């Protein structure tokens, strides 16, 4: 058999086994399968979210699966191994199967799709894309996509960092095809490089070491013997204490002698027989009384006092006048009001008054004429 046929047949076998296990382990959360050839036989690794359902009660389901794989698919001594998926929300096959089960129960496709999308993004996925195709709301088939985040479609990331799953939901109008793509959280996209900061190690130049010079030993005549070594000489020096060197003589500075103070006789304490004599304290001097003549000069004369009182009274009078003036002004202002009232009501003169006034005028005219004649 050529090598090409070998790899093609191996790929076809894996696809057939994968479809069989998907149908059988649909409720167990089937996620995928791996086939590994060993000297003992074919090793089949099954990934599922519920490994207990894959094994079954006392291993009944595992035994049934091994028999079918051996007889129907021609695998030599298959050994099934079950591994649990840690985070099923980040596996495309598991989430596609869950969405198909919800649609078969009767949930609306939008509600079911958004519910699955929230669970995937809540698990930390960088991006999600869910597509549902088929007879969704009418007799004519169409497709609906639900996206969130970023999902790679081409290149190497689609193989390494995108989890892809396909499932089918059998409905009354027809079959719905479900496709789920999940961008894993640990992926590093090539268009967004990560800059790693590293501390640069700067080599500081080491300073040159100082040249070590050996100590020179000066030998004095008669001080070191030829036979004695350096160590013995140091021990002898430590044993014999060195005498302190005499300080240099300092010439005394002659200061001028101070003049001798006169001797002070010591005070003899008073004896008990002699009476104690208290020192006479100086009495405060009394001020002399002023004579009557000086007292009269100190006092100001009476006339001056009277003149000062009169000045104070004069100063106080203008204040009273100033207070009286506004009162007089107010009275004057009030009087014109009375006159105006009198003018408003003039009394009619009597007839008798008119007659008396005429007679008085005649008399005055006659008297003036007489006086004029007499002068002539």
Buried (B, 14 or more C-beta within 10 A) or exposed (E): EEEEEEEEEEEEBEEEBBEBBBEBBBEBBBBBBBBEEEEEEBBBBBBBBBBEBBBBEEEEBBEEBBEBBBEEBEBEEBBBEBBBBEEBBBBBBBBBBBBBBBBEEEBEBEEBBBEBBEBBBEBEBBBBBBBBBBBBEEEEEEEBEBEBBBBBEEEEBBEEBBBBBBBBBEBEEEEBBBBBBBBBEEBEBEEEEEEEEEEEEEEEEEEEEEEEEEEEEEEEEEEBEEEEEEEEBEEEEEEEEEEEEEEEEEEEEEEEEEEEEEEEEEEEEEEEEEEEEEEEEEEEEEEEEEEEEEEEEEEEEEEEEEEEEEEEEEEEEEEEEEEEEEEEEEEEEEEEEEEEEEEEEEEEEEEEEEEEEEEEEEEEEEEEEEEEEEEE
